[in-house]
Amino acid sequence: MDSSTISPDQRTASTGPLGDEQFSSISDRSATQLAREQQVGRRPGTLTIQEGSLKPRLFLFSYDEQHYEEHEYTNYDDLLAQFRAQPDLRHWIDVRGYDDLALLERLIIDFDLHPLQMEDVLNDHQRAKVEIFDDNRLFMVSRMTEFTQFLEIDDDQLSIFTGPNYVLSFQDDYHDCLDPVRQRIRSGFSQIKRKPSLYLAYAITDVVLDHYYPTMAAIGDYIEKLENRILEDRPDRRVLNRILRVKKDIVRFRQLVFPEREKIAEILRQPDEVVSDEMKIYFRDCYDHAIQALELAESYRESVSSLVDLFMSNQSNRMNEVMKVLTIISSIFIPLSFVAGVYGMNFSRENPDGTINHLNMPELYAPWGYIGVLALMALMVAGQIYYFYRKGWLTNR
């Protein structure tokens, strides 16, 4: 067991960015993959560890207004003993990684969790929701989001159980967006230390919602780059594919945020014995954040739809330019083809009796006939070009 208090350097190492080998490979799974992973007909509440899950890391934050401890445990029994030895403190038990079925089964027993809810924890594609225990404890699911360097929205599930003096959280990765909450607990003065444990659940939910804004800001910056690309360059099909992919990400983001709003609305509808009026004030702030995130997502979706229209308009303009050039070329050569066709007719100038038919192509035998016809054709071309120019067809006006 390693139960020594974590030093500042160790905190950075344990909560900051980790090596590539420590990151989970369970990032974005499509609906088809999720459907294939489901085992049809299995007993409800059956716990199944998904392939690629990480070994659990156990963190315990114990605190009140005057006291604070933070430990990482390699042995669950030591963590449980420390938790039970300090009933007067409030605790945050942070479990990161699922690949230990025996540990999860012990957590169900020790914290009186329902197997169906633990099944929802392990099946980490759940929509945001809240469920109420008979003893007024809460089970909440949130989605943590990030706009990755691969221009996709990556989301991870965060599951939270609340108790009279504890918050129990589960996530499938070592890396998350909850460092601001941890720093607030570590600080000398924080409302988290003075409020009930449900306030910690609110603070975690609030940070998850606040993290939606950097995600949307990154999407907004990328939309602006795509717009500039359309306006400044000659975009090809790849630009349209990127636009459609961003549009898909925004729709997916909206599908993540909408249940979050409904979850918080459900919390606000709970009676005072479940969620006090004081705590409802804080959750109303979360509700406002969810509404703002939805409105931002809707605005970006309209912007992306406008980008599609702009791209198609740009392509249509390019096609019109091509057709204009081809039309001008055709208009120039049509009269030239007419003149060449007229002088290509093989009507004989000399009659069979040897007489001359003066009406049949007299220019054919004129000394300057060929040069005269070419000059005529050149004048026709010059006249057409002058006419097209005066009409503005040769310019962009």
LUMLO-624662 format. One line per 5 residues: number of its first residue (from 1); for each residue x, y, z of C-alpha. Coordinates in steps of 0.02 Angstrom, whole numbers, plus 50000, padded with zeros to 5 digits. Layout:
BEGIN
NUM) X/Y/Z ~ ...
This chain:
BEGIN
1) 50000/50000/50000 ~ 50056/50175/49960 ~ 49957/50289/50077 ~ 50081/50429/50102 ~ 50017/50604/50070
6) 50051/50653/49891 ~ 50178/50792/49867 ~ 50148/50934/49744 ~ 50264/50853/49617 ~ 50176/50687/49638
11) 50008/50772/49615 ~ 50066/50839/49448 ~ 50127/50669/49397 ~ 49967/50582/49450 ~ 49840/50706/49385
16) 49930/50789/49240 ~ 49957/50723/49064 ~ 50020/50546/49064 ~ 50125/50448/48942 ~ 50046/50388/48781
21) 50047/50210/48842 ~ 49931/50257/48986 ~ 49792/50331/48883 ~ 49635/50229/48852 ~ 49593/50168/48679
26) 49407/50177/48717 ~ 49379/50347/48637 ~ 49242/50372/48508 ~ 49143/50214/48465 ~ 49011/50217/48330
31) 48832/50163/48362 ~ 48860/50010/48253 ~ 49010/49955/48357 ~ 48914/49983/48518 ~ 48769/49880/48454
36) 48886/49737/48410 ~ 48963/49741/48583 ~ 48796/49711/48670 ~ 48763/49534/48727 ~ 48581/49499/48689
41) 48482/49413/48826 ~ 48607/49426/48968 ~ 48542/49448/49145 ~ 48513/49631/49196 ~ 48649/49693/49311
46) 48783/49581/49237 ~ 48950/49670/49249 ~ 49059/49655/49094 ~ 49232/49731/49078 ~ 49256/49802/48904
51) 49411/49759/48806 ~ 49548/49889/48823 ~ 49495/49949/48997 ~ 49632/50016/49110 ~ 49686/49950/49278
56) 49599/50052/49414 ~ 49689/50194/49503 ~ 49610/50239/49670 ~ 49616/50416/49739 ~ 49544/50476/49903
61) 49518/50660/49947 ~ 49468/50686/50129 ~ 49429/50862/50189 ~ 49333/50983/50295 ~ 49356/51168/50331
66) 49518/51141/50429 ~ 49582/50974/50363 ~ 49635/50905/50195 ~ 49717/50743/50141 ~ 49747/50669/49970
71) 49809/50492/49940 ~ 49825/50370/49798 ~ 49801/50189/49849 ~ 49854/50029/49767 ~ 49752/49925/49889
76) 49564/49952/49905 ~ 49558/49886/50084 ~ 49674/50025/50141 ~ 49568/50156/50056 ~ 49409/50087/50133
81) 49489/50082/50306 ~ 49545/50263/50289 ~ 49372/50315/50230 ~ 49283/50229/50375 ~ 49407/50292/50503
86) 49359/50474/50466 ~ 49168/50483/50466 ~ 49169/50667/50515 ~ 49260/50717/50355 ~ 49190/50729/50180
91) 49270/50616/50049 ~ 49292/50605/49862 ~ 49333/50428/49805 ~ 49395/50442/49626 ~ 49408/50277/49530
96) 49495/50290/49361 ~ 49493/50130/49259 ~ 49376/49979/49260 ~ 49484/49827/49233 ~ 49455/49746/49403
101) 49288/49657/49419 ~ 49318/49602/49599 ~ 49350/49783/49651 ~ 49190/49842/49569 ~ 49088/49705/49653
106) 49159/49756/49823 ~ 49114/49937/49789 ~ 48935/49883/49756 ~ 48927/49798/49926 ~ 49023/49927/50028
111) 48928/50078/49961 ~ 48760/49993/49933 ~ 48756/50024/49746 ~ 48630/49943/49631 ~ 48705/49819/49505
116) 48605/49899/49364 ~ 48687/50066/49400 ~ 48859/49989/49404 ~ 48817/49906/49239 ~ 48781/50081/49171
121) 48951/50137/49237 ~ 49041/50000/49140 ~ 48937/50023/48982 ~ 49012/50195/48960 ~ 48904/50252/48815
126) 48761/50308/48927 ~ 48674/50473/48897 ~ 48678/50602/49037 ~ 48549/50562/49171 ~ 48510/50562/49357
131) 48431/50427/49464 ~ 48374/50441/49645 ~ 48407/50307/49777 ~ 48276/50266/49908 ~ 48384/50351/50041
136) 48394/50512/49936 ~ 48565/50476/49864 ~ 48597/50521/49683 ~ 48673/50429/49536 ~ 48725/50548/49396
141) 48803/50519/49226 ~ 48890/50659/49128 ~ 48987/50665/48966 ~ 49158/50749/48965 ~ 49202/50818/48792
146) 49357/50873/48699 ~ 49390/50928/48519 ~ 49541/50824/48472 ~ 49686/50861/48356 ~ 49603/50743/48232
151) 49459/50869/48219 ~ 49335/50756/48307 ~ 49236/50769/48469 ~ 49300/50642/48594 ~ 49187/50610/48743
156) 49209/50504/48900 ~ 49080/50454/49028 ~ 49090/50517/49207 ~ 48980/50425/49334 ~ 48948/50499/49507
161) 48867/50425/49662 ~ 48827/50540/49808 ~ 48814/50492/49990 ~ 48792/50579/50158 ~ 48977/50617/50173
166) 49055/50560/50010 ~ 49056/50570/49821 ~ 49107/50415/49724 ~ 49159/50446/49543 ~ 49203/50326/49402
171) 49286/50358/49234 ~ 49373/50246/49109 ~ 49528/50353/49081 ~ 49667/50424/49188 ~ 49655/50594/49105
176) 49504/50708/49131 ~ 49449/50889/49146 ~ 49423/50889/49335 ~ 49591/50962/49389 ~ 49508/51131/49432
181) 49400/51042/49561 ~ 49551/50954/49635 ~ 49645/51118/49646 ~ 49499/51199/49736 ~ 49500/51060/49866
186) 49687/51078/49888 ~ 49674/51266/49912 ~ 49667/51338/50086 ~ 49494/51413/50064 ~ 49357/51337/49957
191) 49169/51324/49968 ~ 49185/51140/49930 ~ 49261/51117/50104 ~ 49117/51209/50188 ~ 48971/51138/50091
196) 48890/50965/50098 ~ 48952/50825/49987 ~ 48818/50861/49857 ~ 48906/51026/49825 ~ 49059/50928/49766
201) 48946/50835/49644 ~ 48883/51004/49583 ~ 49062/51070/49566 ~ 49112/50919/49462 ~ 48958/50938/49351
206) 48991/51124/49332 ~ 49171/51094/49275 ~ 49111/50965/49148 ~ 48987/51092/49079 ~ 49116/51231/49079
211) 49230/51119/48978 ~ 49100/51116/48839 ~ 49145/51296/48797 ~ 49328/51264/48749 ~ 49264/51119/48644
216) 49141/51231/48553 ~ 49270/51371/48539 ~ 49389/51250/48451 ~ 49249/51200/48333 ~ 49208/51383/48302
221) 49390/51421/48258 ~ 49392/51275/48138 ~ 49229/51332/48056 ~ 49307/51504/48030 ~ 49460/51425/47948
226) 49348/51325/47831 ~ 49253/51483/47784 ~ 49416/51574/47744 ~ 49472/51425/47642 ~ 49313/51432/47539
231) 49323/51620/47511 ~ 49509/51635/47477 ~ 49552/51474/47386 ~ 49473/51362/47258 ~ 49406/51228/47377
236) 49398/51049/47320 ~ 49293/50902/47376 ~ 49400/50876/47532 ~ 49341/51043/47603 ~ 49161/50988/47585
241) 49202/50824/47672 ~ 49277/50921/47818 ~ 49125/51033/47828 ~ 49009/50883/47834 ~ 49118/50801/47967
246) 49112/50956/48076 ~ 48924/50965/48052 ~ 48912/50785/48112 ~ 49019/50827/48264 ~ 48908/50975/48308
251) 48752/50868/48296 ~ 48837/50739/48406 ~ 48888/50874/48531 ~ 48708/50933/48539 ~ 48653/50755/48574
256) 48774/50754/48720 ~ 48721/50921/48794 ~ 48533/50902/48778 ~ 48520/50757/48902 ~ 48635/50855/49019
261) 48506/50994/49023 ~ 48367/50869/49056 ~ 48469/50789/49195 ~ 48493/50954/49286 ~ 48309/50998/49261
266) 48265/50832/49345 ~ 48379/50876/49492 ~ 48291/51044/49510 ~ 48123/50956/49518 ~ 48174/50851/49668
271) 48097/50889/49839 ~ 48195/50982/49972 ~ 48240/50824/50067 ~ 48334/50762/49913 ~ 48408/50927/49849
276) 48398/51077/49964 ~ 48347/51249/49905 ~ 48525/51308/49934 ~ 48594/51175/49817 ~ 48459/51208/49687
281) 48528/51384/49667 ~ 48694/51311/49611 ~ 48615/51182/49497 ~ 48513/51320/49415 ~ 48678/51397/49365
286) 48726/51230/49285 ~ 48559/51230/49197 ~ 48596/51402/49124 ~ 48766/51340/49064 ~ 48684/51192/48978
291) 48559/51307/48892 ~ 48700/51420/48831 ~ 48798/51270/48766 ~ 48644/51210/48671 ~ 48616/51381/48596
296) 48798/51390/48544 ~ 48788/51218/48465 ~ 48631/51271/48371 ~ 48717/51429/48311 ~ 48867/51329/48249
301) 48754/51204/48162 ~ 48674/51347/48065 ~ 48847/51415/48026 ~ 48902/51248/47956 ~ 48743/51235/47853
306) 48784/51407/47783 ~ 48959/51344/47743 ~ 48884/51204/47640 ~ 48778/51331/47545 ~ 48931/51442/47523
311) 49033/51297/47457 ~ 48897/51247/47334 ~ 48877/51429/47280 ~ 49065/51441/47255 ~ 49064/51283/47151
316) 48916/51350/47051 ~ 49007/51514/47019 ~ 49161/51419/46960 ~ 49051/51317/46844 ~ 48970/51477/46779
321) 49143/51549/46744 ~ 49189/51394/46647 ~ 49026/51399/46550 ~ 49051/51584/46513 ~ 49224/51554/46439
326) 49160/51409/46335 ~ 49011/51511/46277 ~ 49121/51658/46225 ~ 49237/51541/46129 ~ 49089/51459/46044
331) 49013/51629/46002 ~ 49175/51684/45920 ~ 49198/51527/45816 ~ 49018/51508/45758 ~ 49027/51651/45629
336) 49203/51598/45581 ~ 49140/51422/45550 ~ 48999/51496/45446 ~ 49121/51594/45336 ~ 49237/51445/45320
341) 49089/51334/45278 ~ 49028/51453/45143 ~ 49198/51460/45058 ~ 49217/51272/45077 ~ 49071/51239/44956
346) 49138/51167/44792 ~ 49029/51257/44665 ~ 49120/51262/44498 ~ 49153/51437/44427 ~ 49176/51371/44249
351) 49023/51301/44160 ~ 49034/51140/44057 ~ 49027/51239/43896 ~ 49180/51340/43950 ~ 49089/51498/43996
356) 49119/51583/44166 ~ 48981/51590/44298 ~ 49019/51756/44384 ~ 48898/51721/44528 ~ 48993/51568/44592
361) 49130/51618/44716 ~ 49210/51761/44622 ~ 49333/51785/44766 ~ 49410/51614/44734 ~ 49508/51684/44587
366) 49538/51858/44655 ~ 49724/51894/44687 ~ 49690/51948/44866 ~ 49538/51838/44899 ~ 49617/51726/45030
371) 49694/51873/45125 ~ 49530/51968/45113 ~ 49430/51826/45189 ~ 49555/51808/45332 ~ 49546/51996/45363
376) 49357/51986/45364 ~ 49362/51846/45491 ~ 49486/51944/45599 ~ 49371/52095/45596 ~ 49225/51987/45648
381) 49325/51919/45797 ~ 49381/52094/45847 ~ 49203/52159/45835 ~ 49136/52018/45943 ~ 49270/52041/46075
386) 49234/52228/46081 ~ 49048/52193/46098 ~ 49077/52065/46239 ~ 49191/52189/46327 ~ 49063/52329/46319
391) 48934/52210/46391 ~ 49051/52164/46534 ~ 49057/51981/46489 ~ 49247/51977/46485 ~ 49261/52048/46661
396) 49184/52007/46831 ~ 49061/52152/46830
